[in-house]
């Protein structure tokens, strides 16, 4: 029995290079094919520069940027779930709907985290 995939690089550096290439390619693919992903990226392109303008501490700035990146992570996972569900079958099924809706719910909560984090930091005490 084989202990590793033939597709993976066998050296540490080669694996890191391969993983980086695959990650960037999938990021580009998500941007090209997923409207929701483009919307989250666009939202971050608007929000993150604001953190350099407002008068906040570095920790607050890091937190505000981190929650923005959280939405990108969640959208990538959501898109991956949708791709797997569609790969298995395009027929309508309650379990497929549940999987897609749960991914959407996760994204809703990541956006709520952005909203409330930014609200708490930016509102005057």
VENWO-V815420 format. One record per residue. N is the residue number from 1. PHI is phi in degrees with one decimal (999 if undefined). Layout:
n: (N N)
phi: (PHI PHI)
//
This chain:
n: (1 2 3 4 5 6 7 8 9 10 11 12 13 14 15 16 17 18 19 20 21 22 23 24 25 26 27 28 29 30 31 32 33 34 35 36 37 38 39 40 41 42 43 44 45 46 47 48 49 50 51 52 53 54 55 56 57 58 59 60 61 62 63 64 65 66 67 68 69 70 71 72 73 74 75 76 77 78 79 80 81 82 83 84 85 86 87 88 89 90 91 92 93 94 95 96 97 98 99 100 101 102 103 104 105 106 107 108 109 110 111 112 113 114 115 116 117 118 119 120 121 122 123 124 125)
phi: (999 -79.6 -94.6 -147.9 -79.5 -63.8 -79.6 -86.3 -65.2 -94.6 -111.4 -59.4 -65.2 -61.3 -64.4 -65.2 -62.5 -60.6 -61.4 -64.2 -62.0 -63.8 -63.8 -65.0 -64.2 -71.8 -61.3 -62.6 -63.6 -61.9 -63.7 -72.8 -109.2 -117.7 -61.8 -63.3 -65.4 -60.3 -63.5 -67.5 -61.9 -60.7 -58.2 -67.1 -65.5 -87.0 -77.1 -58.4 -60.2 -60.9 -65.2 -88.3 -99.9 -75.3 -87.1 -137.2 -74.7 -63.7 -65.1 -63.3 -62.9 -61.3 -65.3 -63.7 -71.5 -60.5 -69.2 -66.0 -65.1 -56.0 -63.8 -66.5 -58.5 -63.7 -66.5 -63.0 -64.9 -60.0 -65.2 -65.1 -60.2 -61.7 -64.5 -66.2 -60.0 -67.4 -67.5 -67.9 -168.4 -93.3 -71.5 -72.8 -146.2 -57.9 -69.3 -64.2 -61.0 -59.4 -61.0 -66.4 -67.2 -67.5 -63.3 -65.1 -63.1 -61.6 -65.7 -56.7 -69.8 -67.0 -69.9 -64.7 -62.1 -58.9 -56.4 -72.2 -64.6 -64.1 -60.7 -63.8 -76.8 -87.1 -71.4 -67.9 -74.8)
//
